């Protein structure tokens, strides 16, 4: 095998999924570096909804079409996908199998063994404090990933620590963060004079762990205590959409809150560039579900936006300063920090545009991370073959 050109198969639940740009970014960068990338997906979101979605994918990233990724995508049941993978691995058509979501590992590899390296990425891990059915289900899922994977790639120190707590040995892991295209996500030419409308923005799926309802309540609290002009843009959709819209109506914010629906990457960039601050009010749900590290934070930082988030999962690894971190579900704390950012906007904007964008370029640039991933795969393939 030519070590320089790898044959990599990505395993995902849904493809193409407009909210999962981290998958798309990796695929494209590896293809641009000359590797052969194939994609296996259990479902096509243009035909079948994920539980958290509200409507079928009406928009597809232009990059999917530009790189003709659908011709390299195969859909099917876990058994069908396993059989296809095994046949292609045995024929030398696949060098490495890369699971993007841990739940897929047990579903597909329960049908047998693949004679190639298996790599699994870990984004988020539920809280395991309670001995309930969900926790037990996730423990078994994690155990299956540890058993079946040659290497595990947690996206953060937080995820690595949680995996160690659940029995994964540190030497079987390499932290590999998510990356973004910093040439696309960059500061715009907007200017905020202090007399304009100050725009806050929230971006993501409308699921409980995103905590958007607390962001809306904090925005209402801010408006009740200040007289400067402000608005809130909410990007995304999902099963909690009606609940969020009812909350906006109840708080008499209809004229100040805009729901955009799902947007393409280009449209997200435009909305970020015309906004002044990203709100990321993530929470741990009663069932223990939580975020990993929201990619919208990296995207906003790359655009030079101040980001106010919660002390949740891996978020403090990037947002380290107390003045930008609120307690989970604490509407007053979140509102207070939103007020401070708006009042000191020029100072905060300079801080984020300069220091934080530089941090993202150095640590979350998809091009650099693709080179790292290429080397990880190369070493693993060599080790497996020898």
C-alpha positions as CSV (number, residue, x, y, z in Angstrom):
1,X,0.0,0.0,0.0
2,X,1.2,3.5,-0.7
3,X,1.5,5.0,2.7
4,X,1.0,8.5,1.4
5,X,-2.5,7.9,0.0
6,X,-4.8,6.4,2.5
7,X,-8.2,4.8,1.8
8,X,-10.4,6.0,4.6
9,X,-14.1,5.1,5.4
10,X,-16.1,7.5,7.6
11,X,-19.0,6.0,9.5
12,X,-21.9,8.4,10.4
13,X,-25.6,8.2,11.4
14,X,-26.7,10.8,8.8
15,X,-25.1,12.2,5.7
16,X,-25.2,15.0,4.4
17,X,-26.3,16.7,7.7
18,X,-26.1,20.4,7.6
19,X,-25.4,20.8,11.3
20,X,-22.4,18.4,11.3
21,X,-19.8,20.5,9.5
22,X,-17.0,19.0,11.6
23,X,-17.5,15.7,9.7
24,X,-17.7,17.5,6.3
25,X,-14.5,19.5,7.1
26,X,-12.5,16.4,7.9
27,X,-13.7,14.6,4.8
28,X,-12.9,17.5,2.4
29,X,-9.5,18.2,3.9
30,X,-8.4,14.6,3.6
31,X,-9.7,14.4,0.1
32,X,-7.8,17.6,-0.8
33,X,-4.6,16.0,0.6
34,X,-5.1,13.2,-2.0
35,X,-6.7,10.5,0.2
36,X,-9.6,8.3,-1.0
37,X,-12.5,8.9,1.3
38,X,-15.7,6.9,1.3
39,X,-18.7,7.5,3.5
40,X,-21.1,5.0,5.1
41,X,-24.4,6.4,6.6
42,X,-27.3,4.7,8.2
43,X,-29.8,7.3,7.0
44,X,-30.2,10.0,4.4
45,X,-31.5,13.2,6.1
46,X,-33.1,14.3,2.8
47,X,-35.4,11.2,3.2
48,X,-35.4,10.3,6.9
49,X,-35.4,12.7,9.9
50,X,-33.2,12.4,12.9
51,X,-35.2,12.5,16.2
52,X,-33.9,16.0,17.0
53,X,-34.8,17.5,13.7
54,X,-38.0,19.2,12.7
55,X,-37.9,19.0,8.9
56,X,-36.0,17.2,6.2
57,X,-32.7,18.7,5.0
58,X,-33.8,21.3,2.4
59,X,-30.4,22.8,2.2
60,X,-27.2,20.9,1.5
61,X,-23.7,22.4,1.9
62,X,-22.3,23.5,-1.4
63,X,-19.1,21.6,-0.6
64,X,-21.0,18.3,-0.7
65,X,-21.8,19.0,-4.4
66,X,-18.5,20.7,-5.2
67,X,-16.6,17.5,-4.1
68,X,-19.3,15.2,-5.4
69,X,-19.4,13.4,-2.0
70,X,-22.7,11.7,-2.6
71,X,-21.2,9.4,-5.2
72,X,-18.8,8.1,-2.5
73,X,-21.7,7.6,0.0
74,X,-23.4,4.3,0.7
75,X,-26.6,4.0,2.8
76,X,-27.9,0.9,4.6
77,X,-28.7,-1.1,7.7
78,X,-25.8,-1.8,10.2
79,X,-25.6,-5.4,8.8
80,X,-25.5,-4.2,5.2
81,X,-22.8,-1.7,6.0
82,X,-20.7,-4.2,7.9
83,X,-20.9,-6.7,5.0
84,X,-19.8,-3.9,2.5
85,X,-17.0,-2.8,4.8
86,X,-15.7,-6.3,5.3
87,X,-15.8,-7.1,1.6
88,X,-13.9,-3.9,0.7
89,X,-11.4,-4.2,3.6
90,X,-10.6,-7.8,2.5
91,X,-10.2,-6.6,-1.1
92,X,-7.7,-3.9,0.0
93,X,-10.1,-1.1,-0.9
94,X,-10.2,0.3,2.7
95,X,-7.2,0.9,4.9
96,X,-8.9,2.4,8.0
97,X,-12.4,2.7,9.3
98,X,-13.2,5.9,11.2
99,X,-16.4,6.0,13.4
100,X,-17.6,9.5,14.0
101,X,-20.1,8.6,16.7
102,X,-19.6,5.9,19.4
103,X,-23.1,4.5,19.2
104,X,-22.3,3.2,15.7
105,X,-19.4,1.0,16.8
106,X,-21.6,-1.6,18.6
107,X,-24.3,-1.5,16.0
108,X,-22.1,-2.2,13.0
109,X,-19.2,-4.3,14.5
110,X,-21.6,-6.6,16.3
111,X,-21.7,-8.5,13.0
112,X,-18.0,-9.4,13.1
113,X,-14.4,-8.2,12.9
114,X,-12.7,-6.0,10.3
115,X,-9.1,-6.8,9.4
116,X,-8.0,-3.1,9.5
117,X,-7.5,-0.4,12.1
118,X,-10.8,0.9,13.7
119,X,-10.7,4.5,15.0
120,X,-13.6,6.0,17.1
121,X,-14.1,9.7,17.8
122,X,-15.7,10.8,21.1
123,X,-17.5,14.2,21.2
124,X,-19.8,14.1,24.2
125,X,-20.3,11.7,27.1
126,X,-23.4,11.9,29.3
127,X,-23.1,12.4,33.0
128,X,-22.9,9.0,34.8
129,X,-23.7,10.0,38.4
130,X,-27.1,8.2,38.5
131,X,-27.5,4.4,38.2
132,X,-30.4,4.6,35.8
133,X,-31.1,2.8,32.6
134,X,-29.6,5.6,30.4
135,X,-26.4,5.5,32.3
136,X,-26.2,1.7,32.1
137,X,-26.9,1.9,28.3
138,X,-24.1,4.4,27.8
139,X,-21.6,2.5,30.0
140,X,-22.2,-0.6,27.8
141,X,-21.8,1.6,24.7
142,X,-18.5,3.0,25.9
143,X,-17.3,-0.5,26.8
144,X,-18.1,-1.7,23.3
145,X,-16.2,1.2,21.8
146,X,-13.1,0.5,24.0
147,X,-13.3,-3.2,23.1
148,X,-13.7,-2.8,19.3
149,X,-11.5,0.2,18.6
150,X,-7.7,0.2,18.0
151,X,-7.6,3.9,18.8
152,X,-10.0,6.5,20.4
153,X,-9.9,10.2,19.5
154,X,-11.6,12.3,22.3
155,X,-12.1,15.9,21.0
156,X,-11.1,17.5,24.3
157,X,-9.2,17.0,27.6
158,X,-12.6,16.8,29.3
159,X,-13.7,13.9,27.0
160,X,-10.4,12.1,27.6
161,X,-10.8,12.4,31.4
162,X,-14.3,11.0,31.3
163,X,-13.2,8.1,29.1
164,X,-10.4,7.3,31.6
165,X,-13.0,7.3,34.4
166,X,-15.1,4.9,32.4
167,X,-12.2,2.4,31.9
168,X,-10.3,3.5,28.8
169,X,-6.5,3.5,29.2
170,X,-4.8,6.8,28.4
171,X,-2.3,5.2,26.0
172,X,-5.2,4.0,23.8
173,X,-6.3,7.6,23.2
174,X,-5.1,10.7,21.3
175,X,-6.9,14.0,21.8
176,X,-7.9,15.3,18.4
177,X,-10.0,18.5,18.5
178,X,-12.6,19.5,16.0
179,X,-11.5,21.9,13.3
180,X,-13.0,24.7,11.2
181,X,-12.0,26.5,8.1
182,X,-10.5,29.8,9.3
183,X,-10.4,31.2,5.8
184,X,-14.2,31.0,5.7
185,X,-14.9,31.9,9.3
186,X,-13.2,35.3,9.7
187,X,-14.1,38.8,11.0
188,X,-16.5,40.8,8.8
189,X,-16.5,44.5,8.2
190,X,-19.2,45.3,10.6
191,X,-18.9,48.2,13.0
192,X,-20.9,48.9,16.2
193,X,-21.2,52.5,17.2
194,X,-23.0,52.1,20.5
195,X,-26.2,53.6,19.1
196,X,-26.9,50.7,16.6
197,X,-28.8,47.6,17.5
198,X,-26.6,45.2,19.4
199,X,-27.1,41.7,18.0
200,X,-26.8,38.5,20.0
201,X,-26.8,35.2,18.2
202,X,-27.4,31.5,19.2
203,X,-26.8,28.7,16.8
204,X,-27.5,24.9,17.0
205,X,-30.1,22.2,17.1
206,X,-33.2,22.9,19.2
207,X,-32.5,20.2,21.8
208,X,-32.6,20.5,25.6
209,X,-28.8,20.4,26.2
210,X,-28.3,23.5,24.0
211,X,-30.0,25.5,26.8
212,X,-31.6,28.0,24.3
213,X,-34.6,28.6,26.5
214,X,-32.2,30.0,29.2
215,X,-30.6,32.2,26.5
216,X,-34.0,33.6,25.6
217,X,-34.8,34.2,29.3
218,X,-31.5,36.0,29.8
219,X,-32.1,38.1,26.8
220,X,-35.5,39.1,28.2
221,X,-33.9,39.9,31.6
222,X,-31.4,42.1,29.8
223,X,-34.1,44.0,28.0
224,X,-36.0,44.6,31.2
225,X,-33.0,46.2,32.8
226,X,-31.4,48.2,30.0
227,X,-32.5,50.6,27.4
228,X,-30.0,50.1,24.6
229,X,-31.3,48.6,21.4
230,X,-30.7,44.8,21.0
231,X,-31.9,41.8,19.1
232,X,-31.4,38.0,19.2
233,X,-31.0,35.8,16.2
234,X,-31.6,32.1,16.7
235,X,-30.3,29.8,14.0
236,X,-31.3,26.2,13.6
237,X,-34.4,24.0,14.1
238,X,-35.5,20.9,16.0
239,X,-38.3,19.3,18.0
240,X,-38.2,22.1,20.7
241,X,-38.9,24.9,18.2
242,X,-42.5,25.5,19.2
243,X,-41.5,25.6,22.9
244,X,-38.9,28.2,22.2
245,X,-41.2,30.3,20.1
246,X,-43.9,30.2,22.8
247,X,-41.3,31.4,25.3
248,X,-40.4,34.3,23.1
249,X,-44.1,35.2,22.8
250,X,-44.7,34.8,26.5
251,X,-41.8,37.2,27.2
252,X,-43.1,39.7,24.7
253,X,-40.0,39.5,22.6
254,X,-41.5,38.7,19.1
255,X,-40.2,42.0,17.7
256,X,-36.7,41.4,19.0
257,X,-36.1,37.7,18.3
258,X,-35.6,36.3,14.8
259,X,-35.7,32.5,14.1
260,X,-33.9,31.9,10.8
261,X,-34.3,28.1,10.5
262,X,-31.4,25.9,9.4
263,X,-28.7,27.7,7.4
264,X,-25.9,26.7,5.2
265,X,-22.3,27.3,6.3
266,X,-22.1,30.4,4.2
267,X,-25.3,31.8,5.7
268,X,-24.1,31.1,9.2
269,X,-20.9,33.0,8.5
270,X,-22.9,36.0,7.2
271,X,-25.1,36.0,10.3
272,X,-22.1,35.8,12.6
273,X,-20.3,38.6,10.8
274,X,-23.3,40.9,11.3
275,X,-23.7,39.9,15.0
276,X,-21.8,41.3,18.0
277,X,-21.9,38.3,20.5
278,X,-22.5,34.6,20.5
279,X,-24.5,33.1,23.3
280,X,-23.9,29.4,24.1
281,X,-26.0,28.5,27.2
282,X,-25.4,24.7,27.2
283,X,-26.8,22.6,30.1
284,X,-26.7,19.1,31.5
285,X,-30.2,17.7,31.2
286,X,-32.0,15.8,33.9
287,X,-31.1,12.5,32.1
288,X,-27.4,13.4,32.1
289,X,-27.1,14.4,28.5
290,X,-24.6,17.1,27.7
291,X,-22.6,18.8,25.0
292,X,-19.0,18.0,23.9
293,X,-17.5,21.2,22.7
294,X,-19.9,23.2,20.4
295,X,-18.2,23.9,17.1
296,X,-20.2,27.2,16.9
297,X,-17.9,28.6,19.7
298,X,-14.8,28.0,17.5
299,X,-16.6,29.5,14.5
300,X,-17.6,32.6,16.4
301,X,-14.2,33.1,17.9
302,X,-12.7,32.8,14.4
303,X,-15.1,35.6,13.3
304,X,-13.8,37.8,16.2
305,X,-17.0,37.6,18.2
306,X,-17.1,37.7,22.0
307,X,-18.6,34.5,23.3
308,X,-20.7,34.1,26.4
309,X,-21.1,30.4,27.4
310,X,-21.8,28.2,30.4
311,X,-19.3,26.3,32.6
312,X,-20.3,23.1,30.8
313,X,-18.3,20.0,29.7
314,X,-15.2,21.1,27.7
315,X,-16.3,24.7,27.0
316,X,-14.0,26.2,29.7
317,X,-11.0,24.7,27.8
318,X,-11.5,27.4,25.2
319,X,-13.5,30.1,27.1
320,X,-11.2,30.4,30.1
321,X,-12.1,33.9,31.3
322,X,-14.6,34.1,34.2
323,X,-16.2,37.2,32.7
324,X,-17.5,35.2,29.8
325,X,-18.6,32.0,31.7
326,X,-22.0,31.8,33.4
327,X,-23.4,29.0,35.6
328,X,-25.7,26.5,33.9
329,X,-29.4,27.6,33.9
330,X,-28.5,30.8,35.8
331,X,-30.5,33.4,33.8
332,X,-29.3,36.3,36.0
333,X,-25.7,35.4,35.7
334,X,-26.0,34.9,31.9
335,X,-27.9,38.2,31.5
336,X,-25.3,40.1,33.7
337,X,-22.4,38.9,31.5
338,X,-24.4,39.8,28.3
339,X,-24.8,43.3,29.7
340,X,-21.1,43.6,30.5
341,X,-20.0,42.5,27.0
342,X,-22.4,45.0,25.4
343,X,-21.2,47.9,27.7
344,X,-17.6,47.1,27.0
345,X,-18.0,46.0,23.5
346,X,-15.0,47.7,21.8
347,X,-12.6,46.3,24.4
348,X,-14.1,42.8,24.3
349,X,-14.2,42.7,20.5
350,X,-10.5,43.6,20.2
351,X,-9.7,40.9,22.8
352,X,-11.6,38.2,20.9
353,X,-10.7,39.3,17.4
354,X,-7.0,39.3,18.2
355,X,-6.2,36.8,20.9
356,X,-9.0,34.3,20.5
357,X,-8.9,34.2,16.7
358,X,-5.1,33.5,16.9
359,X,-5.9,30.7,19.4
360,X,-8.4,29.1,17.0
361,X,-6.0,29.4,14.0
362,X,-3.3,27.7,16.1
363,X,-5.4,24.9,17.7
364,X,-8.5,24.4,15.6
365,X,-7.5,25.1,12.0
366,X,-8.9,22.2,9.9
367,X,-5.9,22.1,7.6
368,X,-3.4,21.6,10.4
369,X,-5.7,19.1,12.1
370,X,-6.1,17.1,8.8
371,X,-2.3,16.8,8.7
372,X,-2.3,15.5,12.3
373,X,-5.1,13.0,11.5
374,X,-3.2,11.8,8.4
375,X,-0.2,11.1,10.5
376,X,-2.3,9.3,13.2
377,X,-3.8,7.1,10.5
378,X,-0.5,6.5,8.8
379,X,1.1,5.3,12.1
380,X,-1.8,3.1,13.0
381,X,-2.0,1.4,9.6
382,X,1.8,0.7,9.7
383,X,1.5,-0.7,13.2
384,X,-1.4,-2.9,12.2
385,X,0.4,-4.2,9.2
386,X,3.6,-4.9,11.1
